Amino acid sequence: MKREQVLFLVLGLVFGTGLGIVLGLAIGRPDLFGAAPPPAPPGMTQAAQENPHAAGGMGDVVTRLHELQARVQENPGDVDAMVEIANIYAQANFFDKATRWIDRACEAASDDPHVLLQGAMIHQHAGNRERALELAASAFEHATADPEIDEAVATIALHGAGDLDLAARAIGALERDAPDRPSLADLKAELARIRDVLARAEAHPEDPAAQREAGNLYFDSGQWARAEACYRRYLERKPGDPDVLTDLGVTLYRQGKLDDALRQFEEALSASSAHWQAALNATIVSLEKGDAASARKWLERLKMLKPDQSSIPLLEQQLAHLAAGA
């Protein structure tokens, strides 16, 4: 089952199915897992879309950032410049900087639904579920019969069952204002599907398929405790599933339960000795714990299972740095 990307703070864990990206490095490295940077949010300001430096090298990007920052320094109300800066950082996966700049833009243009929507999209990519939904709701409130806003808000609210009430309101507005909109049927179908999944999971805690599907929804929107509960119910009926054990480990990691997360990755590898994703995650968690011996053990396991895994050089560097400081 294909899973959407979720962003992490240190190196970045992967799902049981092997998707993920790396953050928190000297530069953004989504290529480590074969993933592309997230696309710029729809509705980006015209200045950002037409930026002649966008396809250039890193030097051009840095030059452009300096130009934009100088514009903001000269005119603190230059929202277009703030938004473009935020999008440049988002494209590079520097979401701490991207979210700071887009929040500044949203504060300066607090009644502009297009700016608020871009803020929602950047925060969603950054994994900030509550802030994304807050900005999406504000964009919806400030929009007037704008099908593009309605559609985007519905999409954000549906993601991972984030806010089904907001999704329903946005879909209702879209149906009223643009009943022929091509996306309308798909949005209505997705809302119905999510409601059905959650209803089945609540009514049938013994149904492993329903629990896993609901867990995946909660996972994708960063509702870690709810995802954990669903995965645990699934594993009660289907113990030893290495993919779900790995996903459970990620939810525990995201809640700061590093020891518990590591145990899930170890169990996943016991269930499937070839499960390289669990070995990779175990290496990352061990590095974050500062346990060089454990990290070395799991990194050697990863190199044996998947010697061409492109994050291995980075992990070796992190391990060498940790061992040198021990």
C-alpha positions as CSV (number, residue, x, y, z in Angstrom):
1,M,0.0,0.0,0.0
2,K,1.5,3.3,-1.0
3,R,2.0,5.7,1.9
4,E,2.4,9.5,1.7
5,Q,5.6,11.1,2.9
6,V,5.8,12.2,6.5
7,L,8.6,14.5,7.7
8,F,10.8,13.8,10.7
9,L,13.0,15.9,12.8
10,V,16.4,14.3,13.0
11,L,17.3,11.9,10.2
12,G,13.9,10.7,9.2
13,L,12.4,7.3,9.7
14,V,10.9,5.2,6.9
15,F,7.6,3.4,6.9
16,G,7.4,-0.3,6.8
17,T,6.8,0.0,3.1
18,G,10.0,2.0,2.7
19,L,9.0,5.6,2.1
20,G,10.4,8.5,3.9
21,I,12.7,11.5,3.6
22,V,15.6,12.9,5.5
23,L,15.7,16.3,7.3
24,G,17.8,18.2,9.7
25,L,21.1,17.9,7.7
26,A,23.4,20.6,6.4
27,I,21.2,20.6,3.2
28,G,17.9,18.9,2.5
29,R,18.5,15.3,1.3
30,P,15.2,13.9,0.1
31,D,17.2,12.0,-2.5
32,L,18.5,9.6,0.2
33,F,15.2,7.7,0.0
34,G,14.6,8.4,-3.7
35,A,11.9,11.0,-2.9
36,A,11.6,14.4,-4.5
37,P,11.1,17.6,-2.6
38,P,7.5,18.5,-2.1
39,P,6.0,20.6,-4.9
40,A,5.5,24.3,-4.2
41,P,2.0,24.9,-2.9
42,P,-0.6,25.8,-5.6
43,G,-1.4,29.5,-5.6
44,M,2.3,30.6,-5.1
45,T,2.6,34.3,-5.8
46,Q,3.4,35.2,-9.4
47,A,6.8,36.5,-8.4
48,A,7.7,33.1,-7.0
49,Q,6.4,31.2,-10.0
50,E,8.4,33.4,-12.4
51,N,11.6,33.5,-10.3
52,P,14.3,33.2,-13.0
53,H,16.7,31.7,-10.4
54,A,14.4,28.8,-9.5
55,A,16.0,26.4,-11.9
56,G,19.5,27.6,-11.2
57,G,22.2,26.3,-8.9
58,M,22.6,26.8,-5.1
59,G,24.4,30.1,-5.7
60,D,21.4,31.5,-7.6
61,V,19.1,30.5,-4.8
62,V,21.3,32.1,-2.1
63,T,21.5,35.3,-4.2
64,R,17.7,35.3,-4.6
65,L,17.2,34.8,-0.9
66,H,19.4,37.8,-0.1
67,E,17.5,39.9,-2.6
68,L,14.2,38.9,-1.0
69,Q,15.4,39.4,2.5
70,A,16.7,42.9,1.5
71,R,13.2,43.7,0.1
72,V,11.6,42.7,3.4
73,Q,14.2,44.7,5.4
74,E,13.3,47.7,3.3
75,N,9.6,47.0,3.4
76,P,8.5,44.8,6.3
77,G,5.1,44.5,4.7
78,D,6.3,42.9,1.5
79,V,4.2,39.8,1.7
80,D,5.1,38.5,-1.8
81,A,8.8,38.5,-0.8
82,M,8.0,36.6,2.5
83,V,5.9,34.0,0.7
84,E,8.6,33.5,-1.9
85,I,11.3,33.0,0.8
86,A,9.0,30.5,2.5
87,N,8.5,28.6,-0.7
88,I,12.3,28.5,-1.4
89,Y,13.0,27.1,2.0
90,A,10.1,24.6,1.7
91,Q,11.4,23.4,-1.7
92,A,14.7,22.7,0.1
93,N,13.0,21.0,3.0
94,F,14.1,23.6,5.5
95,F,10.7,23.7,7.1
96,D,11.8,25.5,10.3
97,K,12.7,28.5,8.2
98,A,9.8,28.0,5.8
99,T,7.2,28.0,8.5
100,R,8.7,31.0,10.2
101,W,8.6,33.1,7.0
102,I,5.1,31.9,6.0
103,D,3.8,32.7,9.5
104,R,5.2,36.1,9.2
105,A,3.4,36.5,5.8
106,C,0.2,35.2,7.2
107,E,0.4,37.7,10.1
108,A,1.0,40.6,7.6
109,A,-1.9,39.4,5.3
110,S,-4.2,37.9,7.9
111,D,-7.3,38.4,5.7
112,D,-5.8,37.1,2.4
113,P,-7.1,33.6,1.8
114,H,-4.4,32.8,-0.8
115,V,-1.6,33.6,1.6
116,L,-3.3,31.8,4.4
117,L,-3.8,28.8,2.1
118,Q,-0.1,28.7,1.2
119,G,0.7,28.8,4.9
120,A,-1.6,25.8,5.5
121,M,0.1,23.9,2.7
122,I,3.6,24.6,4.0
123,H,2.7,23.6,7.5
124,Q,1.1,20.5,6.2
125,H,4.3,19.5,4.4
126,A,6.2,20.3,7.6
127,G,4.0,17.9,9.6
128,N,2.4,20.7,11.7
129,R,-1.2,19.3,11.5
130,E,-2.9,21.7,13.9
131,R,-1.4,24.8,12.4
132,A,-2.1,23.7,8.9
133,L,-5.8,23.1,9.8
134,E,-6.0,26.4,11.6
135,L,-4.7,28.3,8.6
136,A,-6.9,26.3,6.2
137,A,-10.0,27.1,8.2
138,S,-9.0,30.8,8.2
139,A,-8.5,30.8,4.5
140,F,-11.9,29.2,4.0
141,E,-13.5,31.8,6.2
142,H,-11.9,34.7,4.3
143,A,-12.6,33.4,0.8
144,T,-15.8,34.4,-1.1
145,A,-17.1,32.0,-3.6
146,D,-13.6,30.8,-4.5
147,P,-13.7,27.2,-5.8
148,E,-9.9,26.9,-5.8
149,I,-9.8,27.8,-2.1
150,D,-12.7,25.5,-1.4
151,E,-11.0,22.6,-3.2
152,A,-7.6,23.1,-1.5
153,V,-9.1,23.5,1.9
154,A,-11.1,20.3,1.5
155,T,-8.0,18.5,0.4
156,I,-6.0,19.7,3.4
157,A,-8.8,18.8,5.8
158,L,-9.3,15.4,4.3
159,H,-5.6,14.5,4.6
160,G,-5.2,11.8,7.2
161,A,-8.8,12.5,8.5
162,G,-7.5,15.8,9.8
163,D,-10.8,17.7,10.1
164,L,-13.7,16.1,8.5
165,D,-16.1,18.9,9.6
166,L,-14.0,21.5,7.8
167,A,-13.7,19.2,4.8
168,A,-17.5,18.8,4.6
169,R,-18.0,22.5,4.8
170,A,-15.5,23.2,2.1
171,I,-16.9,20.5,-0.2
172,G,-20.4,21.9,0.4
173,A,-19.2,25.4,-0.6
174,L,-17.6,23.9,-3.7
175,E,-20.7,22.1,-4.7
176,R,-22.7,25.3,-4.3
177,D,-20.3,27.6,-6.1
178,A,-18.9,25.2,-8.7
179,P,-21.1,22.1,-9.1
180,D,-19.3,21.1,-12.3
181,R,-15.8,21.3,-10.8
182,P,-14.0,18.0,-11.9
183,S,-12.6,17.4,-8.4
184,L,-15.9,17.6,-6.6
185,A,-16.9,13.9,-7.1
186,D,-13.5,12.7,-6.0
187,L,-13.5,14.9,-2.9
188,K,-17.0,13.7,-1.9
189,A,-16.0,10.1,-2.5
190,E,-12.9,10.5,-0.4
191,L,-14.9,12.1,2.5
192,A,-17.3,9.2,2.4
193,R,-14.4,6.6,2.3
194,I,-12.7,8.2,5.3
195,R,-15.9,8.3,7.3
196,D,-16.5,4.7,6.4
197,V,-13.0,3.6,7.5
198,L,-13.2,5.4,10.8
199,A,-16.7,4.1,11.5
200,R,-15.7,0.5,10.7
201,A,-12.6,0.8,12.9
202,E,-14.7,2.1,15.8
203,A,-17.5,-0.4,15.4
204,H,-15.1,-3.4,14.8
205,P,-12.0,-3.2,16.9
206,E,-11.5,-6.9,16.2
207,D,-11.2,-6.2,12.4
208,P,-7.4,-6.0,11.6
209,A,-7.9,-4.5,8.2
210,A,-10.1,-1.7,9.5
211,Q,-7.6,-1.0,12.3
212,R,-4.7,-0.8,9.9
213,E,-6.5,1.4,7.4
214,A,-7.6,3.8,10.2
215,G,-4.1,3.7,11.6
216,N,-2.6,4.7,8.3
217,L,-5.0,7.7,8.1
218,Y,-4.1,8.9,11.5
219,F,-0.4,8.3,10.8
220,D,-0.5,10.4,7.6
221,S,-1.8,13.4,9.5
222,G,0.5,13.0,12.5
223,Q,-2.1,11.8,15.0
224,W,0.4,9.5,16.5
225,A,-1.4,8.3,19.6
226,R,-4.5,7.4,17.6
227,A,-2.3,5.6,15.0
228,E,-0.5,3.7,17.7
229,A,-3.8,2.5,19.2
230,C,-5.0,1.2,15.8
231,Y,-1.7,-0.5,15.0
232,R,-1.7,-2.2,18.4
233,R,-5.2,-3.5,17.9
234,Y,-4.1,-4.8,14.5
235,L,-1.1,-6.6,15.9
236,E,-3.3,-8.2,18.6
237,R,-5.0,-10.1,15.7
238,K,-2.0,-10.3,13.3
239,P,1.2,-10.4,15.4
240,G,4.5,-10.3,13.7
241,D,3.6,-8.2,10.7
242,P,6.9,-6.5,10.0
243,D,5.5,-3.5,8.1
244,V,3.0,-2.6,10.8
245,L,5.6,-3.2,13.6
246,T,7.8,-0.7,11.7
247,D,5.0,1.8,11.4
248,L,4.1,1.4,15.1
249,G,7.8,2.0,15.9
250,V,7.6,5.3,13.9
251,T,4.5,6.4,15.8
252,L,6.3,5.7,19.1
253,Y,9.4,7.5,18.0
254,R,7.3,10.6,17.1
255,Q,5.9,10.5,20.7
256,G,9.4,10.5,22.1
257,K,9.3,6.8,23.2
258,L,12.7,5.9,21.7
259,D,13.2,2.6,23.6
260,D,9.7,1.4,22.8
261,A,10.3,2.3,19.1
262,L,13.5,0.4,19.0
263,R,11.9,-2.7,20.4
264,Q,9.3,-2.6,17.6
265,F,12.0,-2.3,14.9
266,E,13.9,-5.2,16.6
267,E,10.7,-7.3,16.6
268,A,10.1,-6.4,12.9
269,L,13.5,-7.8,12.1
270,S,12.8,-10.9,14.1
271,A,9.6,-11.4,12.1
272,S,11.4,-10.7,8.8
273,S,15.1,-11.0,8.8
274,A,15.2,-9.2,5.4
275,H,13.3,-6.1,6.6
276,W,15.9,-3.4,5.9
277,Q,13.5,-0.6,6.7
278,A,13.5,-1.7,10.3
279,A,17.3,-1.9,10.4
280,L,17.6,1.6,9.0
281,N,15.1,3.0,11.6
282,A,16.9,1.1,14.4
283,T,20.1,2.7,13.3
284,I,18.6,6.2,13.3
285,V,16.9,5.8,16.7
286,S,20.2,4.4,18.2
287,L,22.1,7.4,16.9
288,E,19.5,9.7,18.4
289,K,19.8,7.9,21.7
290,G,23.6,8.4,21.6
291,D,24.2,4.6,21.7
292,A,27.1,4.1,19.3
293,A,27.3,0.3,19.9
294,S,23.7,-0.2,19.1
295,A,23.9,2.1,16.1
296,R,26.9,0.2,14.8
297,K,25.1,-3.1,15.2
298,W,22.1,-2.0,13.2
299,L,24.0,-0.2,10.6
300,E,26.0,-3.4,9.9
301,R,22.7,-5.2,9.6
302,L,21.4,-2.6,7.2
303,K,24.6,-2.8,5.1
304,M,24.2,-6.6,4.9
305,L,20.5,-6.4,4.0
306,K,20.7,-3.5,1.5
307,P,24.3,-2.5,0.8
308,D,23.2,0.0,-1.9
309,Q,20.9,1.9,0.5
310,S,21.9,5.5,-0.3
311,S,21.6,6.8,3.3
312,I,24.4,4.5,4.5
313,P,27.3,7.0,3.9
314,L,25.4,9.6,5.9
315,L,24.7,7.2,8.7
316,E,28.4,6.2,8.8
317,Q,29.3,9.8,9.2
318,Q,26.9,10.3,12.0
319,L,28.1,7.2,13.7
320,A,31.8,8.3,13.4
321,H,30.9,11.7,14.8
322,L,29.0,10.1,17.7
323,A,31.9,7.6,18.4
324,A,34.5,10.4,18.3
325,G,32.6,12.3,21.0
326,A,32.1,9.3,23.2
